[in-house]
Amino acid sequence: MSAASPASPWRGPLTLIAKRVGMAFVTLVLVSAVIFTISGLLPGDAAQEVLGQGATPEQIAALRHEMGLDRPALLRYLEWLKGIASGDPGDSLVANMPVADIISERLPNTLVLAGLTTLFAVPIAFLIGIWSAVTRGRSADRALNLMTLAMVALPEFLVATIAVLVFSVKLLWLPSITIVPQDPTLGEFLRAYAMPVLVLGVGVIAQLGRMIRAAIIAELDRPYVEMARLKGVSPRRLIFRHVLPNAVGPIVNAMALSLSYLFGGAIIVETIFSYPGLASLMVNAVTSRDMPLLQACAMLFCATYLLLVLIADTVAILANPRLRQG
């Protein structure tokens, strides 16, 4: 009995985490069915795109049979799902090469862009959120709220266009197209990524900063904060030792949403700056009706989002004693 008692406090958190994992798996299976169904509803198919408008119906039918597009949808879905589960999403109908190879060429670019934007945006968002919450109701808070609200309202294409006009056309500081040379120096690397990271970071800083502010303010209104103030706890110690650990749940969930957006939602930025990432690859797959490539990209984005949310939930459960009893 005594040997099992040390593990008993973790029974609740582990049960919650196991439930989250099961829900994520079921959600991913349901999402796979939605992705396969919606992609199949797109007008036209890869055979028509490959042959062009001048092809005869007989030629299109022959190529569709060769590509396996005339088989029953359920059979194609089950075979595709089996391939996804085994790590083989099939071959591209247009490029005639494995989809995994095409994605592996673009995935590092997306990871680099998302990582640099995270390193740039997250610390600034924390500073804005904490400072705005601490100075709630004062002029600094109102100024930061107005600034972040304006940043959220600005669409990405407008921010990107202004950045190109200012830094590329007017000042001639930065290139308007993201081209990273082979074995670049640190200066060349930073110049190539400066504008995409800046444009993506604007939205992340604003949204994440506002969410962090809301999470900290919610904790500042709790009774334990008033008790700590009465005991003479300094403001800095109050924020970093008491408030932030209790606000970790909503903060990590906000970070998960921001990171998932960076991973798959940067379509406009990749298009404007001609950046070879996964988002632009998915747009090209839609244009060419390359269903295996389109479906694999969509599944990768959804799986990444679910993984980030699962990690955020796990961190929140392990860090917050109240969630351990949830």
Secondary structure, 3 states (H helix, E strand, C coil): CCCCHHHHHHHHHHHHHHHHHHHHHHHHHHHHHHHHHHHHCCCCCHHHHHHCCCCCHHHHHHHHHHHCCCCCHHHHHHHHHHHHHCCCCCECCCCCCEHHHHHHHHHHHHHHHHHHHHHHHHHHHHHHHHHHHHCCCCHHHHHHHHHHHHHHHCCHHHHHHHHHHHHHHHCCCCCCCCCCCCCCCHHHHHHHHHHHHHHHHHHHHHHHHHHHHHHHHHHHCCHHHHHHHHCCCCHHHHHHHHHHHHCHHHHHHHHHHHHHHHHHCCHHHHHHCCCCCHHHHHHHHHHHCCHHHHHHHHHHHHHHHHHHHHHHHHHHHHHCHHHHCC
